[in-house]
């Protein structure tokens, strides 16, 4: 974006103020020189501080909730604390923002159910590094042609209750063939509960937990998967779905996944209601109908390339930034 300086304001899950003792003064002394500030996530003290500083310095401010404004998620974890934070802090942060950025229409709809003062919003999805995907595929293309008697069913992402892994495990009792690999980092200690469920249903031979996978190890799983499944209870976008699509893997997602409408519209996979029976039916269908699976994989790969490359997404975000900056000039809140 020519002539415009933007700072990307992101913060980890800071839970103690002493992690950033100089943040207040740093923001106060520096934010005013930027054309726009973009804050990511909510329920965080640094994001709140950035919003208030932008208001004081009359700096245009964009906020991305990143899937945190979903009522059933608030109800299931730390409901009282989050509800109070929304009422006492986040409501003002959102009213301060010149625009709220959502990654999908699904996320936008969920956020609006809180009846917050969202004056302006826009949807720009997440993107993917197509060059990295292509480089890996070109290096490993001969491996794809090797025969594998056991189909690989893949879940990749955070091991969290919100991802619906409990119902995915239950669905494996109805899957006729194939092995489920669950890969990803566990920040909640949830793996032990899932392993208990695996033992309960006697699925130890059909399900493997691989833990966190990065770089080429992650790509190898996506490249080798026959089916990718994301059965989330709530998902503002679904980055791993997009990655699987880029690798030409047919995907199965629940209606709550932000990318579900795109998957259904482009026939890049199957959208399900999330019941174990529905998940199993979709897996069995794709594993037993190779022609359909290949076609869906090709559709997903084409869409990932044509609509979600970082170059395209960055261009869309750049246009939105410029629009926010232009509109803020005559915005009453700065007068």
N, C-alpha and C positions, 0 to 999 in steps of 0.2 A: 504494500500500500504506500505509494509514493508520498513523501512529505509528512507522514503520520507516524508518530512514535507511540507504541503500545507496550505496556508492561503486562506480562502474564503473571497474575497473582495466584499462586497455588500454595497450599499449606498442608503438611501431613497432619495426622490426628494429634495435634498438640493438646495435652490435657492439663498442663501446668504452665503458668505464666512465666516461670523462670526459664523455660526453654527459649524464650525470645524477649529478654529483658530490655533490649534496645529497639524492639520493633516499633513501638509507638513513636519514638523520636525519629526513627528512620523513615517511617511513612510520612510523618508530618513534614519532614525536611525535603522529601524527594517526590512525593506523588504529584505535586502541583506542576512539575515540569513535563509530565506525560499528557498525551492527548486523550488517552482512555486507559482505564484499569479494568481488568477482567478477573473477577473473583470466582473461585471454584469450590463447590460444596457448601454445606451449611452446618449448623450446630458447632461452629468453631469460633473461638475468640479472635484469631487473626483476621478471619473474613469479616467479622463484625467491625473490627477496628478499621479495616481498610474502607468499608462502606462509610463509616462515620467521617473518616478523614477526607474521602472524596467529596462528601457533602460540604465540609468546611472549606475545602480548597476549590470547590466548584469544578471538579474533574469528572467528566462522564464516566459512568460506572455500569458494567454489565455483570450479571450474576448467573452462574450455572449451578442449579441445585444438585445435579448429578444423581438423580433418582432418589433423593432423600425426602421428597415431599409426596409420600404415598401413605395413605391413611392406614392400610392394614399392616404396613411395616412399623409405623409409629405405635400401633396398638399392640404389636407382638413383642417389642423390645424397648425398655426404658420409656414407657408411654407417658408417665407423669412428668419426667424430666424434659422430654422432647416437647410435650404439649406446652409446658410452661415456657420453654425457650422460644418456641414459635410465637407464643402470645406476647412475651416480654421483649424479645430481641429480633427474631427473624421477620416479624410483621413489618417492623420499621426498616430493616435492611432491604426488604423487597420493595417497599414504597420509595426508598431512596434510589434504587436502581433505575437507570434510564431505560434498561431493557432486561428481560429475563431470557436467557438462552436455554432451550431444551434440545435434546438430541433426537427426540421422536414425538409424534403426535400423541402417543400413549403416555409419555411422561408429562406432556403439557396438560392433558385431560386430568390426570391424577392430581397434579399440583393445583389446578383450578378448583378442585373439590374442597379445598381449605378456605375458600372465599377470602383470599388475600388480596391486597391492593396491587394487582399486577396491571400496570398501565400499558405496557408494551411488551410483546414477547415475539420471539422468532424461533424457528426450528432449523438447525443445521446439524446433520448427523456426524458421528465420528468417522474417521477414515482409516485407510490401511496402506502400508508401504508395499505397493505392487511390485516394485523392483526386487525387494528382498524375497518375496514369494516366487517370482519368476526365476531368480538366481538359484534358489534351492531346488525348484522343480526341474530345472535344466540339468543340475548336477546329479539328481537322483532319478531321472525319468526311467532308466532301465529297471529300477527296482519295482516300479509300479506294475510292470508286466509279469512279475513273478507270481506264481500261483500260491494262494494261501487258503488252506482248507478251513480255517477258522476265521470267519468275518470279524473285523474289529469294530465294535460300537464304542464311540468315544464321547466322554464328557470332559471338557477342559475349562477350568475356571476356578474361582474361589470355592473352597469346600465350606459352604455355609448353609444354614437352614433355609434361607430364602431361595436357594437354587433348585429346590424340589428334588434333591437326590434321594430322599426317602421313597418317593413314589417311583423314581427311576429304578431303584433297587427292587422294589416290589414287582415292577413290570417284568423283570428278568425271569420270574417264575413262569411267565407265559411266552417267553421268547424261545423259539424252537432251536435255534442254533446261533452261535456267535459268542464272543467274549466282550464284556464291558470293562473298559479301562476308565478309571476316575483319576484325573490328574489335576493338580493345582495346590496352591498353598492353603493351609488351614490356620486361620488366626483366631478361631473360636473354640478349638478343641473338639470339633464336631465329628472328626473321623472315627473316634472310638464308638460313638453312638451308631454310626453307619455300619461299622464292622460288626457290632452286635446284631444289627438288623440282617446283615449278610449271614451270620451264623444261625440266626433264627430261621431263616428261609433255606438254609443249607445250600448256599450259592457260592461257596468258597472257590469252586472250580470255574465259575463263570464270571467272577468279578475280581479285578485287581486294582489296588490303590498304588499309584506311582509317585504321589507326592508332587512337589513343585518341579516344573520342567521349563527350561529357558533356552533361548537361542535355537540351535540346530536340533536339540532334543525335542523341543516343542514343535518345531516344524515337521520333524520326522513323524510324530504322532498324527498331526493334521494331514500330512501327505499319505500316510498309510491307512487312515480310517476309511471304512466302508460307509459308515453312517455317523453323523454327529448329532447329539441330543442335548438340548438345553430346556429342561422342564421347569423353569423358574416360576415361583409364586408371584414374583414381581421383578421386572428387569427394564430399566429405562431405555436401554439400547440393545446391547448384546454383542460386544466386540468380538468374542470368540466365534459367534455365529458367522460374522462377516469374514473372519479369518478362514474358517472352514469352507465357506463359499468360494473364497479366492483360490483355495486349493482344489476346487472341483468336487467337493464332498457334499452329497445331499444332506440337508439338515432337517431336524425335527424340533419344533419349538412350540411352546404353549402360547395361548392367545395373549398372555400378560407380557410377553417379550416385545420390546419396542420395535424390533425388526420383523415381527410376525406378518404385518400387512404387506411388507415388501416381499417376503418369502412367498406368501400366498399369491400376490399379484403377478410375480415373475415365474412362478412354478419352480422355485429353487429348492423346494422341499415340501414338508407336510406340517400344517398347523393343527394342533390338537388341544383338547380341553384339559389335559393334565392328569386325568385318571390313569392309574396303572394299566388298565385294559386298553385305553386309547393309545398310550405310549407303545405298548407291546404290539398292537395291531399295526402301527405305523412302521416300527422296526421290522417286523416280519414281512410287511409288504415290500419294503425297499430291498431287503436281503433276498427275497424270492423273485423279484422282478428287476433283473439287472438292466434291462433296456430303459425302464423308467428312472432308475437310480442314476444311470449315466446321463440321461437327458437333464434331469434336475441338477446334477452336478455341473454340467456345461452351462446351464442357465445361470446358476449362482456365480460361476467364475466370470461370465461375461458381465453380469450386473456389478460385481465387486470392482471390476476393472473400469467399467464405463461410468459408474456413478459414485464410487467411494474412494477413489485414489486421493492421497493427501493433497496433491496439486489442485484437484477440483474442490475439495472441501476447504482448503485454505483460501481459495478464491472466493468462495461463498461467504466465509467468515469475514474476510477483508471487506467485502461489500457491506455486510451488516455493521461492522465497526464504523465505516465511513458514514453510513446512514445515521447511526446513533450520534456521532460527533456533529454531523450537520444539524440534526434536529435539536440537539442540546443548546444550540446558540440562542434559540428563541423559547427555550423551556422556562416556564414561569418559576420552577423551583429554584433556579439559579439567580433570580432577580431579588 
